């Protein structure tokens, strides 16, 4: 495999051809925020928090799905990008019911950490307060749709690592949500192996353990 040279935030790098901009940046110790990205799983580019500016390109691109190119000039932290990331985080908070003080993931939540990272101390957008369910039908785990950010980590780890294919994305638009089986209660899906991998990769408090095994 050949080598590709590029510059990220003024740092000259040499990485393997086929690498993504995100992988190149992380290899060089240059931080780029992500939410849907999970090591060992396929890349979907869903959260758009990893957007970067590439000279010669009109619009910011998601670093996790953008391959490096010879001579590429990348900027990861311009005022424009910081504004985009803060807005994305604000939208995630306001479209759901993320009340950190009463969340099981308070203090161990990637969305909470991102809010601090992007400088969000309040939302400039109106909260929607949607009515969403909490599924406690599983004997060991729970699913709180109020906390879900549709990163699809649970879908991918269940399909690609465990091979159980319990989770999927159902419905459309503002009604889009993670579903178990054929939109069944989680506890009714016999394919679930009770492995807990989906809970372990969830970045928020959407999937949680109800009791210690």
C-alpha positions in Angstrom: 0.0 0.0 0.0 1.3 3.4 -0.9 1.8 6.5 1.2 -0.1 9.8 0.9 1.2 13.1 2.2 -1.1 15.8 3.4 -1.3 18.7 5.9 -3.7 18.9 8.8 -3.7 22.1 10.8 -0.2 23.0 9.6 1.2 19.5 10.5 2.7 17.6 7.5 1.7 14.0 7.7 2.4 10.8 5.7 -0.3 8.1 6.0 -1.3 5.0 4.2 -3.4 5.5 1.0 -7.1 4.8 1.7 -6.9 6.2 5.2 -9.6 8.6 6.3 -8.9 12.2 7.3 -10.2 11.3 10.8 -7.8 8.3 11.1 -4.9 10.5 9.9 -5.7 13.2 12.4 -6.0 10.8 15.3 -2.7 9.1 14.3 -1.1 12.5 14.6 -2.8 13.4 17.9 -5.0 16.0 16.3 -8.4 15.9 18.1 -11.6 15.8 16.0 -14.9 15.3 17.9 -17.1 12.3 16.9 -20.3 10.7 18.3 -21.3 8.0 15.8 -17.7 6.7 15.2 -16.7 3.6 17.1 -13.5 1.7 16.6 -14.0 -1.7 15.2 -17.4 -0.9 13.5 -18.3 0.3 10.1 -18.3 4.0 9.4 -21.6 5.8 8.7 -20.9 9.6 9.0 -24.2 10.2 10.8 -23.4 12.7 13.5 -21.5 15.3 11.3 -19.5 16.4 14.3 -16.3 15.5 12.6 -16.7 17.9 9.7 -13.5 19.5 8.5 -12.6 22.1 5.9 -10.5 21.0 2.9 -8.9 23.7 0.8 -10.5 23.7 -2.7 -13.8 22.2 -1.4 -16.8 24.5 -0.9 -18.5 22.7 1.9 -17.2 21.0 5.0 -16.9 17.3 4.8 -17.2 14.5 7.4 -13.6 13.4 8.3 -14.7 9.9 9.1 -15.8 9.1 5.5 -13.4 11.3 3.6 -10.4 9.6 2.2 -7.0 11.4 2.3 -5.6 12.6 -1.0 -2.1 13.6 -2.0 -1.4 17.3 -1.1 -4.7 17.7 0.8 -4.8 20.7 3.1 -7.2 20.2 6.0 -8.4 22.5 8.7 -10.1 21.0 11.7 -11.0 23.9 14.1 -11.9 27.1 12.2 -14.6 29.4 13.7 -17.0 28.1 11.0 -16.4 24.5 12.1 -16.7 25.4 15.8 -20.1 27.0 15.1 -21.3 24.0 13.1 -20.3 21.6 15.9 -22.0 23.6 18.6 -25.1 23.9 16.6 -25.2 20.1 16.0 -24.8 19.4 19.7 -27.6 22.0 20.5 -29.9 20.2 18.0 -29.2 16.9 19.6 -30.1 18.2 23.1 -33.2 20.1 22.0 -34.7 17.4 19.8 -34.7 14.9 22.6 -35.1 14.9 26.4 -31.6 15.1 27.7 -31.9 16.1 31.3 -28.4 15.3 32.5 -29.1 15.6 36.2 -31.6 12.7 36.2 -29.9 10.6 33.6 -28.2 7.2 34.3 -25.2 8.3 32.3 -24.7 11.6 34.0 -20.9 12.1 34.3 -20.2 9.3 31.8 -21.9 10.6 28.7 -20.2 11.4 25.5 -22.9 13.9 24.5 -22.4 15.7 27.8 -18.7 15.8 27.2 -19.2 17.1 23.7 -21.4 19.9 25.1 -18.5 21.0 27.3 -16.0 20.6 24.5 -17.9 22.8 22.0 -18.7 25.4 24.7 -22.4 24.8 24.9 -23.6 26.1 28.3 -27.2 26.6 27.0 -29.2 26.0 23.9 -30.0 28.8 21.5 -32.7 26.6 19.9 -36.2 25.9 21.4 -36.6 22.5 23.1 -39.2 20.2 21.5 -40.0 18.0 24.5 -41.1 15.0 22.4 -43.2 12.2 23.9 -41.0 9.1 23.7 -41.2 5.7 25.4 -38.9 3.8 27.8 -38.7 0.1 27.0 -38.1 -2.0 30.2 -39.3 -5.3 28.8 -35.8 -6.8 28.7 -34.8 -8.6 32.0 -31.3 -7.1 32.1 -31.3 -3.9 30.1 -33.5 -0.9 29.3 -33.9 1.4 26.3 -34.8 5.1 26.9 -35.7 6.6 23.5 -35.6 10.1 25.1 -31.8 9.8 25.3 -31.2 8.3 21.9 -29.2 10.3 19.3 -29.5 7.8 16.5 -25.7 7.2 16.3 -26.5 3.6 15.3 -23.6 2.2 17.3 -26.0 -0.4 18.8 -27.3 -1.4 15.4 -23.8 -1.9 14.0 -22.2 -3.7 17.0 -25.1 -6.1 17.2 -25.0 -6.9 13.5 -21.2 -6.7 12.8 -19.7 -8.1 16.1 -22.4 -10.1 17.8 -24.2 -11.2 14.6 -27.6 -11.1 16.3 -29.2 -8.3 14.2 -31.6 -7.2 17.0 -31.5 -3.5 16.3 -32.5 -1.4 13.3 -33.6 2.1 12.4 -37.3 2.4 11.8 -39.7 5.1 10.7 -38.8 8.4 9.1 -38.1 12.1 9.8 -38.8 13.3 13.3 -40.4 9.9 14.1 -37.2 8.0 13.2 -36.0 5.8 16.1 -34.1 2.7 16.9 -36.3 -0.4 16.9 -35.8 -3.9 18.2 -36.8 -6.8 16.0 -39.8 -6.0 13.9 -40.6 -2.9 16.1 -41.2 -5.2 19.1 -40.5 -4.8 22.8 -36.8 -5.6 23.3 -37.6 -8.4 25.7 -39.8 -10.1 23.1 -36.9 -10.4 20.5 -35.6 -13.9 20.8 -32.5 -13.1 18.7 -31.0 -11.0 21.6 -28.1 -12.9 23.3 -28.1 -10.7 26.4 -24.5 -9.9 25.6 -24.7 -6.2 26.5 -22.5 -5.0 23.7 -25.1 -2.4 22.6 -25.2 -1.0 26.1 -21.4 -0.8 26.2 -21.1 1.2 23.0 -24.1 3.6 23.6 -22.6 7.1 24.0 -25.6 8.4 26.1 -28.0 6.9 28.6 -30.3 5.5 25.9 -29.3 1.9 26.5 -28.5 1.0 30.1 -28.1 -1.9 32.4 -30.9 -2.5 34.9 -29.0 -4.7 37.3 -25.6 -6.3 37.8 -25.4 -9.9 36.5 
